[in-house]
Amino acid sequence: MTLYIARETSKLWKRIYKETSVEFLLLAEKWKFLLAGLICQYIHGLAARGVHYFHRPGPTLQDVGFFLLPELGQDKAYISETVFTCVFLSFILWTFHPFVFHSKRFYTVSLWCRVLACLVASQFLRIITFYSTQLPGPNYHCREGSKLARLPRPESVLEVLLINFPSGVLYGCGDLIFSSHMIFSLVFIRTYHKYGTKRWIKQLAWLLAVTQSLLIIASRKHYTVDIVVAWYTVNLVVFFVDSRLGELPDRTNGSSSPLLPMSTKDKDGRTKEENHKLLNGNSGDTADWRPRTQINGKLLEDGKNTVHGDAAVNGT
């Protein structure tokens, strides 16, 4: 038993080392894209913090979701955050599972480049939307009489740049249309739906997305319009990004050794080789690699045409 555990542990560490080596090469190639995506996450938080200075509390707007769903209350607002945290953390762990398990359908670096592209595009649209029109926040700390409903004028630029993390993110007001929580959840769930393998997890993930939508409205953290706009906007953004970026390299074929995608140099060399074959009268098909005989300016293939060639030489 001890020998078996030691052998499996050794295999696991070799797999992790091999996977880390390949991912490191991809990271060295695409680190600029990942860094740009992370910087955009900070810019999005900075924009959400900035709109809080413009927020003016007022009467809660009429909302069909508020009529249909019972109010959970301020003491149960953690329920929707718990669901979101489960989706968030489980997705992050899943993106790193190729380092441990044999089932490798994607490279982690490439997948996160695609995820960040979807997040950045959705958040850019969100910033434009909530700066266009500031709605009175329905959340409890954004209502009239709350000390957090209005932010005092900042005393320095540093106060704005630090965005008062994390309380400034948790107790923000004014960044309503559309929901940031739904952006992350829908991007993560759609990504797993495309590249994940477990059908029951996909079904559970979509059920959690619907549940989280209802919980956010019942907690009065967003209006119903914030959730509805998030559902169709994020799905359209992910569809557009997928169509522009193309497919990720498939890793399910053949050997378990990690192979990087074909480089541009390899593709060029392969194209030149195929063009060379076409110029010499050979296509890429192996059936056209048979030796041929030239008689009187005509090419004759070996095999059954050889008889006709001999006859032509003898004048028959």
C-alpha beads as a LAMMPS data file, in Angstrom:
LAMMPS data file: protein, C-alpha beads

316 atoms
315 bonds

1 atom types
1 bond types

-500.0 500.0 xlo xhi
-500.0 500.0 ylo yhi
-500.0 500.0 zlo zhi

Masses

1 110.0

Atoms # bond

1 1 1 0.000 0.000 0.000
2 1 1 2.793 2.420 0.899
3 1 1 4.642 1.558 -2.321
4 1 1 1.478 2.207 -4.363
5 1 1 0.925 5.604 -2.741
6 1 1 4.559 6.565 -3.302
7 1 1 4.375 5.525 -6.977
8 1 1 1.147 7.452 -7.589
9 1 1 2.532 10.495 -5.794
10 1 1 5.597 10.423 -8.005
11 1 1 3.410 10.252 -11.119
12 1 1 1.323 13.161 -9.852
13 1 1 4.346 15.378 -9.288
14 1 1 5.723 14.511 -12.713
15 1 1 2.385 15.413 -14.281
16 1 1 2.243 18.719 -12.400
17 1 1 5.824 19.543 -13.387
18 1 1 5.188 18.711 -17.035
19 1 1 1.994 20.732 -17.119
20 1 1 3.607 23.676 -15.355
21 1 1 6.434 23.714 -17.905
22 1 1 4.002 23.923 -20.818
23 1 1 1.780 26.516 -19.142
24 1 1 4.844 28.599 -18.310
25 1 1 5.741 28.737 -22.011
26 1 1 2.230 29.911 -22.822
27 1 1 2.380 32.426 -19.974
28 1 1 5.629 33.846 -21.315
29 1 1 3.864 34.335 -24.647
30 1 1 0.542 35.736 -23.422
31 1 1 1.360 37.468 -20.133
32 1 1 0.587 40.878 -21.631
33 1 1 -2.995 39.852 -22.370
34 1 1 -3.487 38.471 -18.867
35 1 1 -1.965 41.560 -17.271
36 1 1 -4.176 43.827 -19.377
37 1 1 -7.245 41.836 -18.287
38 1 1 -6.306 42.150 -14.617
39 1 1 -5.703 45.887 -14.976
40 1 1 -9.153 46.232 -16.537
41 1 1 -10.623 44.527 -13.461
42 1 1 -9.117 47.304 -11.346
43 1 1 -10.419 49.959 -13.745
44 1 1 -13.888 48.447 -13.452
45 1 1 -13.693 48.619 -9.656
46 1 1 -12.425 52.192 -9.886
47 1 1 -15.360 53.159 -12.123
48 1 1 -17.858 51.528 -9.754
49 1 1 -16.305 53.428 -6.863
50 1 1 -16.408 56.692 -8.804
51 1 1 -20.106 56.486 -9.644
52 1 1 -20.870 56.179 -5.936
53 1 1 -19.886 59.842 -5.551
54 1 1 -22.684 60.780 -7.981
55 1 1 -25.314 58.592 -6.342
56 1 1 -28.333 60.339 -4.880
57 1 1 -30.711 58.221 -2.777
58 1 1 -34.394 58.384 -3.546
59 1 1 -37.621 56.399 -3.561
60 1 1 -37.246 52.818 -4.770
61 1 1 -38.477 52.457 -8.340
62 1 1 -41.432 50.277 -9.217
63 1 1 -40.159 46.814 -10.070
64 1 1 -42.035 43.688 -11.092
65 1 1 -39.479 41.473 -9.351
66 1 1 -40.072 43.276 -6.047
67 1 1 -43.789 42.551 -6.349
68 1 1 -43.364 38.883 -7.241
69 1 1 -40.493 37.910 -4.914
70 1 1 -40.717 38.281 -1.141
71 1 1 -38.067 40.464 0.461
72 1 1 -35.405 38.398 2.219
73 1 1 -34.325 41.175 4.534
74 1 1 -30.982 42.669 5.374
75 1 1 -30.009 39.816 7.693
76 1 1 -30.304 37.257 4.840
77 1 1 -28.426 39.202 2.198
78 1 1 -25.482 36.818 2.590
79 1 1 -27.360 34.000 0.826
80 1 1 -26.870 35.395 -2.679
81 1 1 -23.230 36.183 -1.894
82 1 1 -22.705 32.601 -0.739
83 1 1 -24.063 31.214 -4.012
84 1 1 -21.863 33.590 -6.005
85 1 1 -18.774 32.655 -3.969
86 1 1 -19.378 28.943 -4.617
87 1 1 -19.637 29.533 -8.371
88 1 1 -16.577 31.800 -8.368
89 1 1 -14.238 29.544 -6.384
90 1 1 -15.334 26.289 -8.018
91 1 1 -14.707 27.743 -11.484
92 1 1 -11.199 28.915 -10.547
93 1 1 -10.334 25.477 -9.166
94 1 1 -11.714 23.790 -12.288
95 1 1 -9.542 25.902 -14.629
96 1 1 -6.439 24.517 -12.910
97 1 1 -7.541 20.868 -12.922
98 1 1 -5.360 19.970 -15.985
99 1 1 -2.356 20.294 -13.671
100 1 1 -3.568 17.265 -11.697
101 1 1 -5.975 15.155 -13.762
102 1 1 -5.412 13.336 -17.048
103 1 1 -8.438 14.856 -18.774
104 1 1 -6.903 17.834 -20.541
105 1 1 -9.271 19.696 -22.840
106 1 1 -7.612 23.108 -22.690
107 1 1 -4.579 25.065 -21.598
108 1 1 -5.252 27.090 -18.455
109 1 1 -3.483 30.217 -19.723
110 1 1 -5.392 30.188 -23.017
111 1 1 -8.693 29.637 -21.231
112 1 1 -8.131 32.571 -18.867
113 1 1 -7.238 34.836 -21.795
114 1 1 -10.628 34.047 -23.290
115 1 1 -12.444 34.461 -19.952
116 1 1 -10.816 37.834 -19.274
117 1 1 -11.699 38.995 -22.789
118 1 1 -15.380 38.242 -22.100
119 1 1 -15.248 39.913 -18.692
120 1 1 -13.548 43.056 -19.984
121 1 1 -15.986 43.474 -22.887
122 1 1 -19.016 43.016 -20.585
123 1 1 -17.622 45.341 -17.920
124 1 1 -16.844 48.030 -20.494
125 1 1 -20.500 47.994 -21.585
126 1 1 -21.550 48.053 -17.928
127 1 1 -19.440 51.144 -17.168
128 1 1 -20.993 53.022 -20.090
129 1 1 -24.483 52.049 -18.939
130 1 1 -24.356 52.978 -15.259
131 1 1 -22.548 56.265 -15.952
132 1 1 -25.216 57.196 -18.498
133 1 1 -28.041 57.147 -15.936
134 1 1 -27.741 56.922 -12.158
135 1 1 -30.683 55.167 -10.542
136 1 1 -31.493 55.329 -6.811
137 1 1 -30.080 52.138 -5.312
138 1 1 -32.616 49.645 -3.919
139 1 1 -30.109 48.120 -1.495
140 1 1 -30.534 48.900 2.199
141 1 1 -27.312 50.882 2.554
142 1 1 -28.199 52.974 -0.536
143 1 1 -31.549 54.251 0.739
144 1 1 -32.338 57.625 2.219
145 1 1 -31.057 57.958 5.780
146 1 1 -28.115 55.583 5.415
147 1 1 -24.642 57.007 5.982
148 1 1 -23.304 55.004 3.054
149 1 1 -25.890 56.280 0.560
150 1 1 -23.749 59.314 -0.251
151 1 1 -19.996 59.506 -0.256
152 1 1 -18.334 62.706 0.949
153 1 1 -16.138 64.502 -1.492
154 1 1 -12.711 62.787 -1.644
155 1 1 -9.888 64.606 0.079
156 1 1 -7.179 63.242 -2.212
157 1 1 -6.717 61.312 -5.439
158 1 1 -5.242 58.424 -3.458
159 1 1 -8.550 57.947 -1.663
160 1 1 -10.251 57.348 -5.003
161 1 1 -7.513 55.130 -6.415
162 1 1 -7.516 52.810 -3.396
163 1 1 -11.320 52.327 -3.837
164 1 1 -11.628 51.508 -0.122
165 1 1 -11.287 47.770 -0.754
166 1 1 -13.134 45.596 0.203
167 1 1 -15.904 47.601 1.907
168 1 1 -16.006 50.048 -1.002
169 1 1 -16.844 47.155 -3.319
170 1 1 -19.359 45.466 -1.028
171 1 1 -21.203 48.671 -0.135
172 1 1 -21.224 50.477 -3.446
173 1 1 -24.200 52.406 -4.821
174 1 1 -25.135 53.652 -8.275
175 1 1 -23.514 50.906 -10.368
176 1 1 -26.774 49.159 -11.136
177 1 1 -27.378 48.458 -14.806
178 1 1 -26.248 45.800 -15.163
179 1 1 -25.268 43.313 -12.431
180 1 1 -21.548 42.649 -12.035
181 1 1 -22.236 39.434 -10.109
182 1 1 -24.194 38.092 -13.064
183 1 1 -21.379 39.016 -15.461
184 1 1 -18.912 36.811 -13.613
185 1 1 -21.396 33.985 -13.055
186 1 1 -22.635 33.837 -16.646
187 1 1 -19.150 34.054 -18.178
188 1 1 -17.896 31.286 -15.888
189 1 1 -20.926 29.058 -16.458
190 1 1 -20.893 29.493 -20.226
191 1 1 -17.179 28.687 -20.279
192 1 1 -17.709 25.477 -18.326
193 1 1 -20.705 24.595 -20.483
194 1 1 -18.426 24.713 -23.541
195 1 1 -15.258 23.127 -22.163
196 1 1 -16.511 21.102 -19.195
197 1 1 -17.248 17.376 -19.351
198 1 1 -19.780 16.651 -16.602
199 1 1 -23.336 17.066 -17.802
200 1 1 -24.853 17.179 -14.325
201 1 1 -22.474 19.965 -13.314
202 1 1 -23.566 21.991 -16.344
203 1 1 -27.218 21.565 -15.404
204 1 1 -26.481 22.450 -11.780
205 1 1 -24.507 25.523 -12.859
206 1 1 -27.392 26.926 -14.909
207 1 1 -29.757 26.212 -12.038
208 1 1 -27.452 28.164 -9.722
209 1 1 -27.409 31.066 -12.208
210 1 1 -31.206 31.270 -12.162
211 1 1 -31.269 30.898 -8.378
212 1 1 -28.681 33.623 -7.935
213 1 1 -30.694 35.959 -10.172
214 1 1 -33.783 35.511 -8.026
215 1 1 -31.831 35.855 -4.786
216 1 1 -30.246 39.138 -5.916
217 1 1 -33.678 40.598 -6.632
218 1 1 -35.165 39.210 -3.409
219 1 1 -32.246 40.734 -1.477
220 1 1 -33.014 44.105 -3.143
221 1 1 -29.438 44.434 -4.345
222 1 1 -30.485 45.102 -7.939
223 1 1 -33.592 45.908 -9.905
224 1 1 -35.015 43.240 -12.191
225 1 1 -33.851 45.204 -15.241
226 1 1 -30.234 44.831 -14.043
227 1 1 -30.567 41.051 -14.097
228 1 1 -32.480 40.852 -17.385
229 1 1 -29.996 43.086 -19.208
230 1 1 -27.097 41.035 -17.808
231 1 1 -28.570 37.771 -19.096
232 1 1 -28.831 38.780 -22.736
233 1 1 -25.844 41.153 -22.856
234 1 1 -23.307 38.725 -21.393
235 1 1 -24.510 35.859 -23.562
236 1 1 -24.215 38.003 -26.678
237 1 1 -20.751 39.193 -25.651
238 1 1 -19.524 35.632 -25.061
239 1 1 -20.960 34.553 -28.417
240 1 1 -19.180 37.441 -30.165
241 1 1 -15.847 36.788 -28.429
242 1 1 -16.013 33.076 -29.261
243 1 1 -16.667 33.844 -32.926
244 1 1 -13.734 36.269 -33.083
245 1 1 -11.155 34.252 -31.151
246 1 1 -11.892 30.858 -32.659
247 1 1 -11.571 27.527 -30.881
248 1 1 -9.024 26.591 -28.235
249 1 1 -6.546 23.794 -29.168
250 1 1 -8.099 20.399 -28.445
251 1 1 -5.985 18.306 -26.073
252 1 1 -8.133 15.163 -25.926
253 1 1 -6.546 13.447 -28.926
254 1 1 -3.878 10.853 -28.453
255 1 1 -1.017 11.036 -25.989
256 1 1 -1.128 12.456 -22.515
257 1 1 2.014 14.503 -23.071
258 1 1 1.200 18.210 -23.311
259 1 1 1.770 19.593 -26.789
260 1 1 1.731 23.250 -27.613
261 1 1 -0.299 24.461 -30.581
262 1 1 1.468 24.537 -33.924
263 1 1 3.548 27.663 -34.240
264 1 1 3.334 30.095 -37.140
265 1 1 6.741 28.961 -38.359
266 1 1 5.532 25.356 -38.591
267 1 1 2.424 26.432 -40.458
268 1 1 4.485 28.445 -42.966
269 1 1 6.865 25.550 -43.533
270 1 1 3.985 23.186 -44.066
271 1 1 2.351 25.572 -46.547
272 1 1 5.590 25.958 -48.522
273 1 1 5.971 22.169 -48.701
274 1 1 2.442 21.737 -50.021
275 1 1 2.950 24.488 -52.613
276 1 1 6.188 22.826 -53.728
277 1 1 4.371 19.539 -54.256
278 1 1 1.618 21.240 -56.262
279 1 1 4.150 23.006 -58.510
280 1 1 5.820 19.645 -59.250
281 1 1 2.567 17.988 -60.197
282 1 1 1.950 16.229 -56.852
283 1 1 -0.854 16.994 -54.449
284 1 1 -0.827 16.394 -50.737
285 1 1 -2.657 13.083 -51.238
286 1 1 -0.483 9.978 -50.821
287 1 1 -2.225 8.442 -53.829
288 1 1 -0.426 10.972 -56.067
289 1 1 3.054 9.990 -54.845
290 1 1 3.345 7.030 -57.302
291 1 1 6.336 7.194 -59.722
292 1 1 5.435 8.289 -63.240
293 1 1 7.077 7.737 -66.653
294 1 1 7.314 10.487 -69.252
295 1 1 6.918 9.344 -72.913
296 1 1 6.538 11.753 -75.835
297 1 1 5.796 14.629 -73.463
298 1 1 3.079 12.707 -71.605
299 1 1 3.174 11.490 -68.014
300 1 1 2.205 7.860 -67.540
301 1 1 1.679 6.305 -64.090
302 1 1 3.152 2.927 -63.182
303 1 1 0.753 0.068 -62.862
304 1 1 -1.968 -0.636 -65.395
305 1 1 -0.979 2.311 -67.632
306 1 1 2.552 0.868 -68.113
307 1 1 1.249 -1.609 -70.682
308 1 1 -0.182 1.193 -72.810
309 1 1 3.132 3.023 -72.528
310 1 1 5.115 0.029 -73.841
311 1 1 2.653 -0.355 -76.667
312 1 1 3.117 3.277 -77.608
313 1 1 6.895 2.841 -77.780
314 1 1 6.646 -0.165 -80.116
315 1 1 4.303 1.748 -82.405
316 1 1 1.414 -0.583 -81.698

Bonds

1 1 1 2
2 1 2 3
3 1 3 4
4 1 4 5
5 1 5 6
6 1 6 7
7 1 7 8
8 1 8 9
9 1 9 10
10 1 10 11
11 1 11 12
12 1 12 13
13 1 13 14
14 1 14 15
15 1 15 16
16 1 16 17
17 1 17 18
18 1 18 19
19 1 19 20
20 1 20 21
21 1 21 22
22 1 22 23
23 1 23 24
24 1 24 25
25 1 25 26
26 1 26 27
27 1 27 28
28 1 28 29
29 1 29 30
30 1 30 31
31 1 31 32
32 1 32 33
33 1 33 34
34 1 34 35
35 1 35 36
36 1 36 37
37 1 37 38
38 1 38 39
39 1 39 40
40 1 40 41
41 1 41 42
42 1 42 43
43 1 43 44
44 1 44 45
45 1 45 46
46 1 46 47
47 1 47 48
48 1 48 49
49 1 49 50
50 1 50 51
51 1 51 52
52 1 52 53
53 1 53 54
54 1 54 55
55 1 55 56
56 1 56 57
57 1 57 58
58 1 58 59
59 1 59 60
60 1 60 61
61 1 61 62
62 1 62 63
63 1 63 64
64 1 64 65
65 1 65 66
66 1 66 67
67 1 67 68
68 1 68 69
69 1 69 70
70 1 70 71
71 1 71 72
72 1 72 73
73 1 73 74
74 1 74 75
75 1 75 76
76 1 76 77
77 1 77 78
78 1 78 79
79 1 79 80
80 1 80 81
81 1 81 82
82 1 82 83
83 1 83 84
84 1 84 85
85 1 85 86
86 1 86 87
87 1 87 88
88 1 88 89
89 1 89 90
90 1 90 91
91 1 91 92
92 1 92 93
93 1 93 94
94 1 94 95
95 1 95 96
96 1 96 97
97 1 97 98
98 1 98 99
99 1 99 100
100 1 100 101
101 1 101 102
102 1 102 103
103 1 103 104
104 1 104 105
105 1 105 106
106 1 106 107
107 1 107 108
108 1 108 109
109 1 109 110
110 1 110 111
111 1 111 112
112 1 112 113
113 1 113 114
114 1 114 115
115 1 115 116
116 1 116 117
117 1 117 118
118 1 118 119
119 1 119 120
120 1 120 121
121 1 121 122
122 1 122 123
123 1 123 124
124 1 124 125
125 1 125 126
126 1 126 127
127 1 127 128
128 1 128 129
129 1 129 130
130 1 130 131
131 1 131 132
132 1 132 133
133 1 133 134
134 1 134 135
135 1 135 136
136 1 136 137
137 1 137 138
138 1 138 139
139 1 139 140
140 1 140 141
141 1 141 142
142 1 142 143
143 1 143 144
144 1 144 145
145 1 145 146
146 1 146 147
147 1 147 148
148 1 148 149
149 1 149 150
150 1 150 151
151 1 151 152
152 1 152 153
153 1 153 154
154 1 154 155
155 1 155 156
156 1 156 157
157 1 157 158
158 1 158 159
159 1 159 160
160 1 160 161
161 1 161 162
162 1 162 163
163 1 163 164
164 1 164 165
165 1 165 166
166 1 166 167
167 1 167 168
168 1 168 169
169 1 169 170
170 1 170 171
171 1 171 172
172 1 172 173
173 1 173 174
174 1 174 175
175 1 175 176
176 1 176 177
177 1 177 178
178 1 178 179
179 1 179 180
180 1 180 181
181 1 181 182
182 1 182 183
183 1 183 184
184 1 184 185
185 1 185 186
186 1 186 187
187 1 187 188
188 1 188 189
189 1 189 190
190 1 190 191
191 1 191 192
192 1 192 193
193 1 193 194
194 1 194 195
195 1 195 196
196 1 196 197
197 1 197 198
198 1 198 199
199 1 199 200
200 1 200 201
201 1 201 202
202 1 202 203
203 1 203 204
204 1 204 205
205 1 205 206
206 1 206 207
207 1 207 208
208 1 208 209
209 1 209 210
210 1 210 211
211 1 211 212
212 1 212 213
213 1 213 214
214 1 214 215
215 1 215 216
216 1 216 217
217 1 217 218
218 1 218 219
219 1 219 220
220 1 220 221
221 1 221 222
222 1 222 223
223 1 223 224
224 1 224 225
225 1 225 226
226 1 226 227
227 1 227 228
228 1 228 229
229 1 229 230
230 1 230 231
231 1 231 232
232 1 232 233
233 1 233 234
234 1 234 235
235 1 235 236
236 1 236 237
237 1 237 238
238 1 238 239
239 1 239 240
240 1 240 241
241 1 241 242
242 1 242 243
243 1 243 244
244 1 244 245
245 1 245 246
246 1 246 247
247 1 247 248
248 1 248 249
249 1 249 250
250 1 250 251
251 1 251 252
252 1 252 253
253 1 253 254
254 1 254 255
255 1 255 256
256 1 256 257
257 1 257 258
258 1 258 259
259 1 259 260
260 1 260 261
261 1 261 262
262 1 262 263
263 1 263 264
264 1 264 265
265 1 265 266
266 1 266 267
267 1 267 268
268 1 268 269
269 1 269 270
270 1 270 271
271 1 271 272
272 1 272 273
273 1 273 274
274 1 274 275
275 1 275 276
276 1 276 277
277 1 277 278
278 1 278 279
279 1 279 280
280 1 280 281
281 1 281 282
282 1 282 283
283 1 283 284
284 1 284 285
285 1 285 286
286 1 286 287
287 1 287 288
288 1 288 289
289 1 289 290
290 1 290 291
291 1 291 292
292 1 292 293
293 1 293 294
294 1 294 295
295 1 295 296
296 1 296 297
297 1 297 298
298 1 298 299
299 1 299 300
300 1 300 301
301 1 301 302
302 1 302 303
303 1 303 304
304 1 304 305
305 1 305 306
306 1 306 307
307 1 307 308
308 1 308 309
309 1 309 310
310 1 310 311
311 1 311 312
312 1 312 313
313 1 313 314
314 1 314 315
315 1 315 316
